[in-house]
Amino acid sequence: MRLFLFTGLLVGLGVALAACDTADGPATARLTVRLTDAPFPFDLAEAASVTITRIELLAAADDGDAANDTSDTEGVLDRIVLFDGEPFALNLLDLRDGVDTLLVERFVIPADGAYNRIRLFVGDDAEVRFVDGTTFPLKLPSAQKSGIKIALPAYEATDGDIDLLIDFDVERSFVTRGNPEGPNFQGFLFKPVLEVESFEVLADTTEGG
């Protein structure tokens, strides 16, 4: 299932666009995040739910140290927190057939650095619910409790909107343990799989861009 779409003012796919400096200070970029889904094959399921707790944009220089949020060079942020509000639950099965949901909209970021990853944090309370009401609680693998990293196409930030759509693959993320229609079905393993589905750079149409 497709996960999020960023609309930000960034650069695209290794093609450097000239940043527009403003009279007030350095150029900035803006990021939008939406969520959608691709087809989910399980006819028995009515919900595949996850809770989003935090979203970060990581610069190429990021060293993974959560205590170090800024770079020592050029003032470029290593880690930009795009969302850190009230956690919210999503039924990924609602995001099929081209449907998406907005996570972050036109988030302003410095337009003088390279960003190569998104880190998505999900709660330890995912579940799959069948149409008969049977619920299968799932635990997040310990290796992903520090966030799920999604690699971004190569680019450097500059003025210009960018739409990034990420797919949260339900079929690969919720792995069945046996035959769901059999008597010995043991539920699911939760192994989140997220990938970039599309990446589109749009020209900046603002005055002076």
Z-matrix of the N, CA and C atoms (Angstrom, degrees):
N
C 1 1.422
C 2 1.498 1 109.56
N 3 1.274 2 114.48 1 146.93
C 4 1.439 3 117.80 2 -174.70
C 5 1.508 4 110.25 3 -81.23
N 6 1.295 5 116.33 4 134.28
C 7 1.446 6 119.32 5 -173.23
C 8 1.499 7 114.87 6 -98.64
N 9 1.237 8 126.02 7 -76.55
C 10 1.433 9 117.38 8 -175.65
C 11 1.486 10 115.19 9 -134.85
N 12 1.291 11 111.83 10 157.10
C 13 1.444 12 120.29 11 -176.12
C 14 1.507 13 106.94 12 -121.14
N 15 1.319 14 116.85 13 125.15
C 16 1.445 15 120.17 14 178.17
C 17 1.513 16 108.39 15 -102.54
N 18 1.262 17 117.09 16 132.34
C 19 1.449 18 120.65 17 167.94
C 20 1.500 19 105.14 18 -115.99
N 21 1.315 20 117.39 19 104.29
C 22 1.447 21 119.43 20 -177.87
C 23 1.495 22 109.27 21 -137.16
N 24 1.285 23 116.90 22 167.29
C 25 1.447 24 119.96 23 175.85
C 26 1.510 25 106.99 24 -94.37
N 27 1.326 26 116.13 25 95.92
C 28 1.452 27 122.06 26 -175.71
C 29 1.514 28 108.91 27 -136.30
N 30 1.314 29 115.05 28 -171.32
C 31 1.445 30 120.08 29 176.93
C 32 1.504 31 108.70 30 -103.86
N 33 1.284 32 122.72 31 170.40
C 34 1.427 33 118.59 32 -174.51
C 35 1.492 34 116.16 33 -135.88
N 36 1.339 35 114.04 34 127.73
C 37 1.452 36 122.69 35 166.19
C 38 1.526 37 112.70 36 50.60
N 39 1.308 38 115.63 37 46.81
C 40 1.450 39 120.73 38 175.03
C 41 1.513 40 114.26 39 77.63
N 42 1.328 41 118.46 40 -0.12
C 43 1.460 42 120.95 41 178.96
C 44 1.515 43 108.02 42 -96.02
N 45 1.308 44 118.18 43 111.74
C 46 1.459 45 121.36 44 -176.56
C 47 1.523 46 108.96 45 -78.59
N 48 1.341 47 115.80 46 125.70
C 49 1.455 48 121.92 47 174.93
C 50 1.525 49 107.30 48 -104.84
N 51 1.304 50 118.00 49 144.63
C 52 1.454 51 120.51 50 -177.25
C 53 1.515 52 110.07 51 -68.60
N 54 1.320 53 116.98 52 125.77
C 55 1.458 54 121.45 53 178.60
C 56 1.515 55 108.74 54 -75.89
N 57 1.338 56 114.89 55 146.06
C 58 1.454 57 120.17 56 -179.95
C 59 1.520 58 108.99 57 -101.33
N 60 1.320 59 117.43 58 114.22
C 61 1.454 60 120.51 59 175.38
C 62 1.517 61 108.62 60 -78.60
N 63 1.320 62 115.75 61 143.57
C 64 1.452 63 120.64 62 178.03
C 65 1.512 64 108.99 63 -106.17
N 66 1.335 65 115.64 64 164.25
C 67 1.454 66 120.34 65 179.73
C 68 1.516 67 111.07 66 -66.89
N 69 1.327 68 117.79 67 -23.47
C 70 1.464 69 120.95 68 -176.11
C 71 1.520 70 112.94 69 -84.59
N 72 1.326 71 118.88 70 -18.44
C 73 1.458 72 119.34 71 -175.96
C 74 1.512 73 110.82 72 160.77
N 75 1.331 74 116.27 73 -163.70
C 76 1.469 75 120.43 74 -176.67
C 77 1.521 76 112.32 75 -67.08
N 78 1.317 77 115.14 76 157.69
C 79 1.462 78 120.51 77 178.91
C 80 1.520 79 110.36 78 -64.79
N 81 1.311 80 115.57 79 151.35
C 82 1.462 81 121.13 80 177.71
C 83 1.516 82 109.04 81 -127.83
N 84 1.310 83 115.32 82 169.12
C 85 1.459 84 121.69 83 175.76
C 86 1.512 85 108.07 84 -131.17
N 87 1.330 86 117.04 85 162.25
C 88 1.462 87 121.11 86 -177.51
C 89 1.522 88 109.11 87 -130.91
N 90 1.321 89 116.15 88 139.96
C 91 1.456 90 121.72 89 -171.22
C 92 1.520 91 110.81 90 -123.81
N 93 1.333 92 116.82 91 135.93
C 94 1.461 93 122.82 92 175.80
C 95 1.517 94 108.41 93 -122.42
N 96 1.333 95 116.75 94 140.35
C 97 1.460 96 121.57 95 -178.87
C 98 1.517 97 109.37 96 -127.44
N 99 1.331 98 117.17 97 128.70
C 100 1.464 99 122.80 98 175.20
C 101 1.519 100 109.70 99 -128.87
N 102 1.318 101 115.88 100 169.50
C 103 1.456 102 120.97 101 -175.82
C 104 1.518 103 110.46 102 -133.02
N 105 1.324 104 116.82 103 137.83
C 106 1.454 105 120.76 104 176.10
C 107 1.521 106 109.22 105 -147.02
N 108 1.345 107 117.13 106 -171.14
C 109 1.455 108 120.19 107 -172.45
C 110 1.517 109 110.96 108 -149.22
N 111 1.313 110 115.11 109 148.74
C 112 1.457 111 122.08 110 171.25
C 113 1.529 112 108.04 111 -98.32
N 114 1.332 113 118.54 112 169.70
C 115 1.475 114 120.62 113 -174.79
C 116 1.523 115 113.36 114 -55.40
N 117 1.320 116 116.09 115 138.50
C 118 1.460 117 122.99 116 176.96
C 119 1.520 118 108.04 117 -110.27
N 120 1.340 119 119.82 118 126.58
C 121 1.463 120 122.42 119 -167.46
C 122 1.518 121 116.30 120 -82.52
N 123 1.303 122 119.26 121 -11.93
C 124 1.458 123 119.14 122 -171.81
C 125 1.528 124 111.38 123 -82.67
N 126 1.336 125 116.08 124 107.08
C 127 1.460 126 120.50 125 179.75
C 128 1.525 127 112.15 126 -66.58
N 129 1.302 128 116.63 127 -22.94
C 130 1.460 129 119.93 128 -176.47
C 131 1.520 130 112.97 129 -80.84
N 132 1.302 131 118.09 130 -15.90
C 133 1.462 132 120.74 131 -173.29
C 134 1.520 133 111.60 132 -94.12
N 135 1.336 134 115.67 133 140.34
C 136 1.459 135 119.97 134 173.49
C 137 1.525 136 111.55 135 -112.71
N 138 1.331 137 117.38 136 -10.16
C 139 1.461 138 120.14 137 178.17
C 140 1.521 139 110.27 138 -153.71
N 141 1.320 140 114.66 139 140.18
C 142 1.463 141 122.94 140 169.06
C 143 1.521 142 104.31 141 -133.18
N 144 1.318 143 115.79 142 99.70
C 145 1.458 144 120.91 143 -166.02
C 146 1.520 145 112.93 144 -108.33
N 147 1.330 146 115.10 145 141.31
C 148 1.460 147 122.31 146 173.37
C 149 1.526 148 107.83 147 -135.67
N 150 1.321 149 116.11 148 157.49
C 151 1.460 150 121.86 149 176.32
C 152 1.520 151 109.01 150 -113.49
N 153 1.330 152 116.35 151 124.00
C 154 1.456 153 121.91 152 177.97
C 155 1.526 154 108.09 153 -88.85
N 156 1.328 155 116.71 154 126.30
C 157 1.465 156 120.33 155 -177.41
C 158 1.525 157 113.39 156 -112.94
N 159 1.331 158 117.69 157 -25.83
C 160 1.468 159 119.90 158 -175.95
C 161 1.529 160 108.66 159 -166.41
N 162 1.337 161 116.06 160 146.45
C 163 1.462 162 121.78 161 176.51
C 164 1.524 163 108.12 162 -134.23
N 165 1.323 164 116.46 163 132.30
C 166 1.458 165 121.43 164 -179.99
C 167 1.527 166 110.51 165 -128.20
N 168 1.318 167 115.55 166 149.30
C 169 1.460 168 123.26 167 170.45
C 170 1.522 169 106.94 168 -107.39
N 171 1.320 170 117.86 169 127.05
C 172 1.459 171 121.97 170 -175.10
C 173 1.521 172 111.12 171 -109.87
N 174 1.317 173 115.41 172 134.80
C 175 1.458 174 120.99 173 176.16
C 176 1.514 175 110.00 174 -82.50
N 177 1.316 176 115.58 175 160.52
C 178 1.460 177 120.38 176 -178.55
C 179 1.518 178 111.77 177 -59.19
N 180 1.337 179 116.85 178 -27.70
C 181 1.459 180 120.65 179 -177.73
C 182 1.515 181 112.89 180 -84.58
N 183 1.333 182 117.78 181 -1.70
C 184 1.462 183 120.10 182 -176.11
C 185 1.518 184 111.03 183 -61.71
N 186 1.340 185 116.56 184 132.71
C 187 1.463 186 120.73 185 -176.84
C 188 1.514 187 112.92 186 -103.17
N 189 1.341 188 117.19 187 6.43
C 190 1.453 189 120.46 188 177.84
C 191 1.508 190 113.74 189 82.81
N 192 1.349 191 117.17 190 0.24
C 193 1.458 192 120.31 191 179.63
C 194 1.514 193 108.92 192 -85.29
N 195 1.323 194 117.27 193 109.07
C 196 1.459 195 121.44 194 -176.11
C 197 1.515 196 112.30 195 -63.04
N 198 1.329 197 117.62 196 -22.45
C 199 1.459 198 120.37 197 -178.92
C 200 1.519 199 111.96 198 -80.50
N 201 1.321 200 116.98 199 -13.99
C 202 1.464 201 121.50 200 -177.50
C 203 1.514 202 108.99 201 -107.66
N 204 1.342 203 116.76 202 96.75
C 205 1.451 204 120.65 203 -173.28
C 206 1.516 205 113.65 204 -97.17
N 207 1.326 206 119.29 205 -6.01
C 208 1.452 207 120.52 206 -179.11
C 209 1.514 208 110.27 207 -133.53
N 210 1.309 209 114.84 208 153.20
C 211 1.457 210 120.64 209 179.57
C 212 1.517 211 109.77 210 -86.80
N 213 1.314 212 116.51 211 155.45
C 214 1.459 213 121.24 212 176.18
C 215 1.518 214 111.63 213 -87.33
N 216 1.339 215 117.35 214 -3.81
C 217 1.455 216 120.27 215 -176.75
C 218 1.517 217 111.06 216 -119.85
N 219 1.329 218 115.66 217 132.41
C 220 1.460 219 123.41 218 172.43
C 221 1.523 220 113.55 219 61.11
N 222 1.308 221 119.05 220 7.33
C 223 1.450 222 121.32 221 178.22
C 224 1.507 223 114.79 222 68.68
N 225 1.339 224 118.16 223 15.50
C 226 1.460 225 121.50 224 -179.09
C 227 1.520 226 109.49 225 -81.63
N 228 1.311 227 117.61 226 133.38
C 229 1.454 228 121.28 227 179.59
C 230 1.518 229 110.82 228 -70.69
N 231 1.320 230 116.31 229 135.15
C 232 1.461 231 120.40 230 173.36
C 233 1.515 232 110.50 231 -76.94
N 234 1.304 233 115.58 232 -36.47
C 235 1.463 234 120.97 233 -175.25
C 236 1.524 235 108.41 234 -137.51
N 237 1.315 236 116.46 235 123.14
C 238 1.459 237 121.24 236 177.94
C 239 1.518 238 107.95 237 -113.80
N 240 1.315 239 116.57 238 122.18
C 241 1.462 240 120.96 239 179.59
C 242 1.526 241 108.25 240 -82.29
N 243 1.322 242 116.44 241 113.72
C 244 1.463 243 121.87 242 -179.44
C 245 1.516 244 112.03 243 -87.41
N 246 1.328 245 116.11 244 -30.67
C 247 1.469 246 120.95 245 178.55
C 248 1.519 247 109.09 246 -150.68
N 249 1.333 248 115.65 247 129.90
C 250 1.461 249 121.31 248 176.21
C 251 1.526 250 108.75 249 -151.91
N 252 1.329 251 116.03 250 41.95
C 253 1.454 252 121.36 251 -177.15
C 254 1.515 253 112.20 252 -99.31
N 255 1.324 254 115.66 253 -148.97
C 256 1.460 255 121.13 254 178.94
C 257 1.530 256 109.23 255 -67.06
N 258 1.341 257 118.13 256 123.06
C 259 1.469 258 119.85 257 178.28
C 260 1.527 259 111.12 258 -56.56
N 261 1.312 260 116.67 259 144.81
C 262 1.463 261 119.81 260 -179.06
C 263 1.520 262 110.13 261 -135.93
N 264 1.325 263 115.15 262 144.10
C 265 1.468 264 121.53 263 -177.78
C 266 1.522 265 110.34 264 -91.94
N 267 1.325 266 115.65 265 146.64
C 268 1.457 267 122.82 266 177.47
C 269 1.515 268 109.34 267 -132.45
N 270 1.333 269 115.77 268 133.67
C 271 1.458 270 120.75 269 169.56
C 272 1.516 271 106.76 270 -91.42
N 273 1.315 272 116.67 271 106.86
C 274 1.457 273 120.53 272 -175.13
C 275 1.525 274 112.82 273 -63.74
N 276 1.329 275 117.34 274 -20.12
C 277 1.464 276 119.87 275 178.82
C 278 1.523 277 112.05 276 -73.57
N 279 1.331 278 117.06 277 -14.11
C 280 1.464 279 120.17 278 175.37
C 281 1.523 280 111.74 279 -78.58
N 282 1.321 281 116.95 280 -9.19
C 283 1.457 282 121.16 281 -172.56
C 284 1.518 283 111.44 282 -109.68
N 285 1.320 284 114.78 283 53.49
C 286 1.465 285 120.12 284 -179.66
C 287 1.518 286 111.02 285 -111.84
N 288 1.330 287 114.87 286 168.13
C 289 1.469 288 121.93 287 172.81
C 290 1.524 289 112.27 288 55.60
N 291 1.319 290 115.91 289 45.99
C 292 1.454 291 120.40 290 175.34
C 293 1.508 292 115.33 291 85.45
N 294 1.323 293 118.37 292 0.40
C 295 1.463 294 121.46 293 178.65
C 296 1.522 295 109.04 294 -78.96
N 297 1.336 296 117.12 295 138.40
C 298 1.454 297 119.60 296 173.06
C 299 1.519 298 109.32 297 -135.32
N 300 1.309 299 116.08 298 169.06
C 301 1.454 300 121.12 299 177.01
C 302 1.519 301 108.62 300 -132.27
N 303 1.312 302 116.40 301 142.46
C 304 1.460 303 121.92 302 -175.26
C 305 1.525 304 110.64 303 -80.71
N 306 1.314 305 116.20 304 129.17
C 307 1.461 306 121.33 305 176.86
C 308 1.523 307 111.74 306 -106.35
N 309 1.314 308 117.14 307 -45.61
C 310 1.461 309 122.54 308 179.40
C 311 1.519 310 107.73 309 -140.22
N 312 1.318 311 116.88 310 134.67
C 313 1.466 312 119.41 311 -176.77
C 314 1.522 313 111.64 312 -121.33
N 315 1.322 314 116.06 313 120.31
C 316 1.466 315 125.30 314 173.59
C 317 1.521 316 112.01 315 46.37
N 318 1.293 317 114.99 316 51.32
C 319 1.462 318 121.52 317 178.52
C 320 1.531 319 109.15 318 -70.92
N 321 1.319 320 116.95 319 125.74
C 322 1.465 321 121.11 320 -177.06
C 323 1.525 322 110.04 321 -78.16
N 324 1.326 323 115.85 322 126.03
C 325 1.463 324 121.49 323 179.92
C 326 1.526 325 109.41 324 -131.37
N 327 1.328 326 118.50 325 157.48
C 328 1.466 327 120.28 326 176.59
C 329 1.526 328 110.53 327 -60.40
N 330 1.315 329 116.24 328 136.82
C 331 1.466 330 120.26 329 -178.50
C 332 1.518 331 111.02 330 -100.14
N 333 1.333 332 116.21 331 37.66
C 334 1.463 333 119.04 332 -177.94
C 335 1.524 334 111.16 333 -134.62
N 336 1.316 335 116.35 334 27.15
C 337 1.457 336 118.47 335 -179.45
C 338 1.515 337 111.37 336 -144.72
N 339 1.323 338 116.19 337 167.64
C 340 1.463 339 121.62 338 178.49
C 341 1.521 340 109.02 339 -104.27
N 342 1.322 341 116.61 340 134.70
C 343 1.462 342 121.97 341 -179.83
C 344 1.523 343 107.89 342 -121.10
N 345 1.316 344 116.23 343 132.58
C 346 1.463 345 117.96 344 -172.84
C 347 1.513 346 114.28 345 -127.61
N 348 1.325 347 118.10 346 -1.62
C 349 1.459 348 119.93 347 -178.96
C 350 1.523 349 111.01 348 -149.66
N 351 1.318 350 114.42 349 150.88
C 352 1.457 351 122.34 350 165.97
C 353 1.522 352 106.17 351 -111.34
N 354 1.325 353 116.31 352 139.28
C 355 1.456 354 119.30 353 174.93
C 356 1.531 355 107.71 354 -116.71
N 357 1.327 356 115.73 355 119.55
C 358 1.460 357 122.33 356 -178.90
C 359 1.529 358 108.80 357 -109.10
N 360 1.318 359 115.82 358 126.99
C 361 1.458 360 121.12 359 177.27
C 362 1.529 361 108.92 360 -103.50
N 363 1.314 362 116.51 361 129.95
C 364 1.460 363 120.92 362 176.35
C 365 1.521 364 108.99 363 -120.85
N 366 1.329 365 115.59 364 150.92
C 367 1.456 366 120.83 365 -178.93
C 368 1.520 367 112.37 366 -71.83
N 369 1.323 368 114.58 367 165.31
C 370 1.463 369 120.92 368 -178.86
C 371 1.526 370 110.06 369 -90.22
N 372 1.327 371 116.06 370 44.09
C 373 1.465 372 119.82 371 -175.02
C 374 1.525 373 111.88 372 -141.21
N 375 1.325 374 117.07 373 30.97
C 376 1.467 375 120.05 374 177.26
C 377 1.523 376 109.63 375 -65.64
N 378 1.328 377 116.12 376 154.61
C 379 1.465 378 119.48 377 177.41
C 380 1.515 379 110.66 378 -157.27
N 381 1.321 380 114.74 379 157.02
C 382 1.458 381 122.77 380 169.90
C 383 1.517 382 107.30 381 -116.45
N 384 1.336 383 116.30 382 133.27
C 385 1.467 384 120.83 383 179.17
C 386 1.518 385 109.38 384 -121.14
N 387 1.331 386 115.49 385 127.91
C 388 1.453 387 120.96 386 177.81
C 389 1.522 388 110.39 387 -83.42
N 390 1.338 389 115.19 388 163.98
C 391 1.460 390 120.60 389 -178.76
C 392 1.526 391 111.90 390 -65.38
N 393 1.325 392 118.04 391 -21.52
C 394 1.464 393 120.29 392 178.51
C 395 1.522 394 112.37 393 -85.69
N 396 1.333 395 116.32 394 4.61
C 397 1.458 396 120.84 395 178.24
C 398 1.516 397 114.78 396 94.61
N 399 1.313 398 118.11 397 -9.12
C 400 1.463 399 120.85 398 178.38
C 401 1.528 400 109.81 399 -65.70
N 402 1.329 401 115.64 400 130.42
C 403 1.460 402 121.01 401 -177.78
C 404 1.522 403 110.48 402 -116.80
N 405 1.321 404 115.84 403 138.90
C 406 1.460 405 122.10 404 179.75
C 407 1.528 406 108.66 405 -120.02
N 408 1.343 407 118.36 406 96.21
C 409 1.469 408 120.98 407 176.68
C 410 1.523 409 110.18 408 -66.12
N 411 1.316 410 116.14 409 143.78
C 412 1.458 411 121.22 410 -176.39
C 413 1.519 412 110.44 411 -130.05
N 414 1.311 413 116.15 412 148.33
C 415 1.454 414 121.90 413 178.68
C 416 1.527 415 110.01 414 -108.97
N 417 1.313 416 115.22 415 142.51
C 418 1.457 417 120.76 416 177.77
C 419 1.525 418 109.22 417 -75.53
N 420 1.339 419 118.07 418 133.06
C 421 1.466 420 120.01 419 176.53
C 422 1.526 421 111.01 420 -55.19
N 423 1.316 422 116.90 421 140.11
C 424 1.464 423 120.89 422 -175.86
C 425 1.524 424 112.16 423 -57.78
N 426 1.333 425 116.88 424 -33.03
C 427 1.463 426 120.44 425 -178.73
C 428 1.523 427 112.26 426 -66.38
N 429 1.339 428 117.95 427 -19.24
C 430 1.457 429 121.02 428 -177.19
C 431 1.522 430 112.85 429 -108.36
N 432 1.317 431 117.31 430 7.05
C 433 1.458 432 119.49 431 177.60
C 434 1.524 433 111.63 432 -71.09
N 435 1.326 434 116.65 433 -17.95
C 436 1.459 435 120.85 434 176.18
C 437 1.524 436 111.62 435 -89.86
N 438 1.333 437 116.62 436 12.19
C 439 1.452 438 121.34 437 177.12
C 440 1.514 439 113.03 438 110.09
N 441 1.328 440 115.17 439 146.50
C 442 1.460 441 122.09 440 178.43
C 443 1.524 442 107.47 441 -98.05
N 444 1.317 443 117.54 442 118.48
C 445 1.459 444 121.50 443 -177.53
C 446 1.523 445 110.65 444 -91.78
N 447 1.328 446 115.37 445 132.78
C 448 1.459 447 122.25 446 177.77
C 449 1.525 448 107.76 447 -118.77
N 450 1.316 449 117.26 448 119.45
C 451 1.464 450 121.69 449 -179.17
C 452 1.524 451 110.38 450 -70.57
N 453 1.324 452 116.55 451 137.18
C 454 1.458 453 122.81 452 178.58
C 455 1.524 454 110.17 453 -102.82
N 456 1.329 455 117.43 454 154.14
C 457 1.464 456 119.81 455 173.58
C 458 1.528 457 109.98 456 -59.67
N 459 1.312 458 117.30 457 152.03
C 460 1.461 459 121.32 458 -178.33
C 461 1.525 460 110.57 459 -65.31
N 462 1.313 461 116.03 460 128.20
C 463 1.459 462 121.16 461 175.75
C 464 1.513 463 108.80 462 -165.35
N 465 1.327 464 115.88 463 163.83
C 466 1.449 465 122.12 464 170.20
C 467 1.511 466 107.34 465 -123.37
N 468 1.316 467 115.96 466 145.29
C 469 1.456 468 120.31 467 -174.23
C 470 1.520 469 111.51 468 -68.98
N 471 1.316 470 115.56 469 142.30
C 472 1.450 471 122.92 470 173.09
C 473 1.517 472 106.82 471 -161.99
N 474 1.322 473 117.64 472 172.52
C 475 1.456 474 119.78 473 -179.57
C 476 1.522 475 109.95 474 -63.58
N 477 1.303 476 117.22 475 131.99
C 478 1.453 477 124.10 476 -179.44
C 479 1.510 478 109.37 477 143.88
N 480 1.326 479 117.40 478 133.50
C 481 1.462 480 120.89 479 -179.30
C 482 1.517 481 111.22 480 -72.83
N 483 1.318 482 115.09 481 144.07
C 484 1.462 483 120.03 482 176.37
C 485 1.514 484 109.48 483 -130.04
N 486 1.325 485 115.80 484 134.71
C 487 1.464 486 122.34 485 175.19
C 488 1.518 487 107.97 486 -108.82
N 489 1.305 488 115.74 487 121.19
C 490 1.461 489 121.02 488 178.66
C 491 1.515 490 108.68 489 -122.91
N 492 1.311 491 116.39 490 119.82
C 493 1.456 492 122.01 491 -179.33
C 494 1.518 493 108.78 492 -110.91
N 495 1.324 494 116.40 493 123.74
C 496 1.460 495 121.86 494 -178.39
C 497 1.517 496 109.59 495 -113.21
N 498 1.310 497 114.88 496 135.69
C 499 1.459 498 121.20 497 -178.52
C 500 1.524 499 110.66 498 -94.71
N 501 1.329 500 116.41 499 124.54
C 502 1.466 501 122.38 500 170.87
C 503 1.521 502 105.48 501 -95.36
N 504 1.314 503 115.99 502 102.29
C 505 1.463 504 121.73 503 -172.20
C 506 1.526 505 110.15 504 -79.11
N 507 1.332 506 116.70 505 102.64
C 508 1.464 507 121.30 506 -176.12
C 509 1.520 508 111.64 507 -65.87
N 510 1.318 509 116.42 508 -44.12
C 511 1.464 510 119.59 509 -176.32
C 512 1.521 511 111.56 510 -60.26
N 513 1.325 512 116.62 511 -38.85
C 514 1.462 513 120.11 512 -179.94
C 515 1.522 514 112.20 513 -85.52
N 516 1.329 515 117.31 514 -22.12
C 517 1.464 516 120.40 515 -177.44
C 518 1.522 517 112.85 516 -83.97
N 519 1.338 518 116.22 517 -35.14
C 520 1.466 519 121.46 518 179.38
C 521 1.530 520 107.15 519 -107.01
N 522 1.313 521 115.93 520 93.75
C 523 1.463 522 122.22 521 -172.75
C 524 1.526 523 109.90 522 -89.59
N 525 1.331 524 116.28 523 124.09
C 526 1.468 525 120.18 524 -178.27
C 527 1.523 526 111.03 525 -71.20
N 528 1.318 527 114.68 526 145.01
C 529 1.473 528 121.86 527 175.58
C 530 1.528 529 107.72 528 -110.95
N 531 1.323 530 114.96 529 81.89
C 532 1.449 531 120.37 530 -176.06
C 533 1.511 532 111.59 531 101.18
N 534 1.329 533 116.06 532 -172.67
C 535 1.461 534 122.93 533 -179.17
C 536 1.527 535 109.67 534 -82.67
N 537 1.354 536 118.68 535 117.79
C 538 1.465 537 120.62 536 -179.01
C 539 1.522 538 113.78 537 -58.25
N 540 1.332 539 117.62 538 -22.80
C 541 1.460 540 120.59 539 179.77
C 542 1.525 541 112.36 540 -99.98
N 543 1.322 542 116.84 541 4.00
C 544 1.459 543 120.73 542 -179.65
C 545 1.518 544 112.55 543 -95.14
N 546 1.337 545 117.69 544 165.29
C 547 1.465 546 121.94 545 -176.56
C 548 1.521 547 113.62 546 -71.82
N 549 1.314 548 117.68 547 -19.89
C 550 1.464 549 120.60 548 -175.59
C 551 1.530 550 113.00 549 -107.53
N 552 1.313 551 116.59 550 22.13
C 553 1.461 552 120.21 551 179.78
C 554 1.531 553 110.11 552 -63.24
N 555 1.331 554 116.65 553 129.50
C 556 1.462 555 121.60 554 -175.07
C 557 1.523 556 113.55 555 -107.77
N 558 1.318 557 116.95 556 13.24
C 559 1.458 558 119.08 557 176.87
C 560 1.519 559 112.60 558 95.27
N 561 1.333 560 115.57 559 -144.99
C 562 1.459 561 121.52 560 -172.26
C 563 1.522 562 111.25 561 -131.85
N 564 1.313 563 115.29 562 153.89
C 565 1.454 564 122.74 563 165.06
C 566 1.522 565 107.32 564 -102.58
N 567 1.320 566 117.47 565 138.26
C 568 1.455 567 121.95 566 -178.65
C 569 1.524 568 108.99 567 -101.51
N 570 1.332 569 115.70 568 109.03
C 571 1.462 570 122.39 569 179.50
C 572 1.529 571 108.12 570 -131.30
N 573 1.335 572 117.70 571 83.29
C 574 1.465 573 121.65 572 -172.54
C 575 1.523 574 113.56 573 -54.72
N 576 1.329 575 115.39 574 129.65
C 577 1.463 576 122.47 575 176.65
C 578 1.525 577 107.77 576 -123.96
N 579 1.326 578 116.63 577 116.48
C 580 1.459 579 122.34 578 179.88
C 581 1.518 580 109.06 579 -128.40
N 582 1.327 581 116.03 580 135.89
C 583 1.460 582 121.28 581 -177.82
C 584 1.526 583 109.86 582 -142.60
N 585 1.319 584 115.78 583 152.20
C 586 1.461 585 120.78 584 175.02
C 587 1.518 586 109.13 585 -70.07
N 588 1.324 587 116.88 586 125.95
C 589 1.466 588 121.25 587 177.83
C 590 1.516 589 111.85 588 -97.21
N 591 1.319 590 117.59 589 -39.86
C 592 1.461 591 119.63 590 177.24
C 593 1.519 592 109.71 591 -150.33
N 594 1.317 593 114.42 592 153.57
C 595 1.464 594 121.93 593 -176.91
C 596 1.519 595 106.97 594 -144.44
N 597 1.312 596 117.33 595 114.16
C 598 1.465 597 120.96 596 -175.07
C 599 1.516 598 109.83 597 -130.99
N 600 1.319 599 115.90 598 128.16
C 601 1.458 600 122.00 599 178.15
C 602 1.521 601 108.81 600 -102.38
N 603 1.313 602 116.03 601 130.48
C 604 1.458 603 122.36 602 -179.81
C 605 1.517 604 108.95 603 -114.71
N 606 1.315 605 116.57 604 142.94
C 607 1.458 606 120.61 605 -179.45
C 608 1.514 607 110.45 606 -67.16
N 609 1.315 608 115.93 607 146.66
C 610 1.460 609 121.52 608 176.52
C 611 1.519 610 109.05 609 -73.37
N 612 1.330 611 116.02 610 124.85
C 613 1.467 612 120.48 611 -178.44
C 614 1.514 613 112.09 612 -105.79
N 615 1.344 614 117.59 613 5.29
C 616 1.456 615 119.91 614 -179.53
C 617 1.517 616 110.04 615 -76.56
N 618 1.329 617 116.92 616 154.57
C 619 1.457 618 121.86 617 -178.11
C 620 1.524 619 110.24 618 -62.47
N 621 1.305 620 116.93 619 130.24
C 622 1.457 621 121.76 620 179.48
C 623 1.495 622 113.30 621 89.40
N 624 1.390 623 119.35 622 -1.96
C 625 1.447 624 121.13 623 -178.08
C 626 1.503 625 112.30 624 -83.53
